[in-house]
Amino acid sequence: MFNGNKVNRLPNVSNISFRHIEGEGLLINLDLQGVAVSTGSACSSGSLEPSPVIRALGHNDELARGAIRFSLVKIINALTLIILWKCYQKP
């Protein structure tokens, strides 16, 4: 689930919540593959608590804990997308 305004935002930053998956676990899997992401929102980075910003958007704790923030460069190569997909599919 996409978090935030889809129009009024930075074009290279996306925050996405995943159901049935802990953001920390996905972050670790992606980090092991060389993909840098953050959990929660920018103002709650480093906290294991559900992001208050994501909660303020009306999402429950599950979606807040499953939030990953992607800061993307201008060009994303196919390998990065494949790694992301494989890490998302891991239990």
C-alpha positions, 0 to 999 in steps of 0.5 A: 500500500502506497503511503502519503500523497501520490502527487504532492511529494518528492519524486524519488521517495516512496513509502510503501506498507506491506501486509503480513511482513515486518519492515525490519525483516524486509530491511535486513533481507534487502540490506544483505542484498546491497539494497538500502532502504529505511523503515517507517517514516523519516521522522521515526527512523531507527525506532522499532515502534510503529511510525506515528506518521504512518498511523496518522494516515489512518493505517493500523499497527500492522501496516505501520510496522510493514512500512519501507521508505525507498529513496531512489536514484534517477535510474534503477537497474533491473537487478535491484528490482529483482532483488526487491521482489525476491526479498519480498517473497521470502517468509 
